[in-house]
Amino acid sequence: MTHSLTPRDEGNLPAPAAPPLIRLDAYVAEDGSTVVNGHLLEMGGMRPPNEAILDAVAMFARTLGAPVAATVIDRTVQQVARLRVHPDGSSRTIADEDDLPPGRERTAAEEEAFPPLARVERIIHHAQREELHAAFVLASALREHLTLRRGAEDELALEARAIEAYLAYLRGDHMLSTVLALTVARIRCRTDLNRAAPDVARATAAWQRLWDEGQVATRGQELLHMWERLSAAGLLQEASHHAMAQAVRTRLEQGGRSVPPQSGPAAAALPAGSGPDPTAVAPEDKPLKPARRGLRRFTRRAGRAPGQSS
């Protein structure tokens, strides 16, 4: 499975003269690893992630001298929470309808303040130092927030998911790598079939490392449908891609499972050129529940010291 982890240039750094911050983002992984604006927090001891996030966001509010908005994706509870944090350290959760209105201008300002490419550079540097856990958590955080903000089919969200898949592969989690890479390939087959072959190849490389017979059969069937669709469209130009397509078919046949004619998700994909759905999520993405207003773990009264919630 190949996916380059070489920095493209040295210029992808956070913009020092960006407009006033509109929103911060935070992410809590299922193992409790916590990220704020693309930086993995050093938790230390038994410090809860919600306290670390509130302290980090309050620091920004004090620096700006104004309230700061934050969106927190917390995978430990499968929730997304929207916060308002004030310079005095007080905070409250708000409902989606109370949040800042969506729009391209807001998204552009957020991404100018904390460019996604700068975050990719940070992920790459962690990976090059073989800090694979940190790199993977940062990639997951980036993918989750880009997907929430832009939709699963967005080009930046797809690239983040592809990087996440490659890092899972490097960590030896071939099941997760296959799921992530297959999602990229599935979306690409639906939105831009002409560019799909490399993504299907990456998904195949991860799938070839699977041992669970059920997963080999299920995921392999979908891969085969993708390869057949690419072949029918005359888009298998590389010998290596022909070889991978045949390897999928051979492995399925040797497993004693029949290979049906082209059908299923890839065959039923929408034609290229149909507009992306900004609310779309990949089937494997666990749905997030909106956190209710007044959620205690992200609520802090004015004058509370860092680390103390209401």
Secondary structure as GFF3:
##gff-version 3
##sequence-region A 1 310
A	DSSP	beta_strand	23	28	.	.	.	ID=ss1
A	DSSP	beta_strand	34	36	.	.	.	ID=ss2
A	DSSP	beta_strand	39	40	.	.	.	ID=ss3
A	DSSP	alpha_helix	49	64	.	.	.	ID=ss4
A	DSSP	beta_strand	68	74	.	.	.	ID=ss5
A	DSSP	beta_strand	79	85	.	.	.	ID=ss6
A	DSSP	beta_strand	91	94	.	.	.	ID=ss7
A	DSSP	three_ten_helix	96	98	.	.	.	ID=ss8
A	DSSP	alpha_helix	104	113	.	.	.	ID=ss9
A	DSSP	alpha_helix	116	128	.	.	.	ID=ss10
A	DSSP	alpha_helix	132	150	.	.	.	ID=ss11
A	DSSP	alpha_helix	155	170	.	.	.	ID=ss12
A	DSSP	alpha_helix	174	191	.	.	.	ID=ss13
A	DSSP	three_ten_helix	193	195	.	.	.	ID=ss14
A	DSSP	alpha_helix	197	207	.	.	.	ID=ss15
A	DSSP	alpha_helix	213	232	.	.	.	ID=ss16
A	DSSP	alpha_helix	239	254	.	.	.	ID=ss17
A	DSSP	alpha_helix	264	267	.	.	.	ID=ss18
A	DSSP	beta_strand	289	290	.	.	.	ID=ss19
A	DSSP	three_ten_helix	296	298	.	.	.	ID=ss20
###
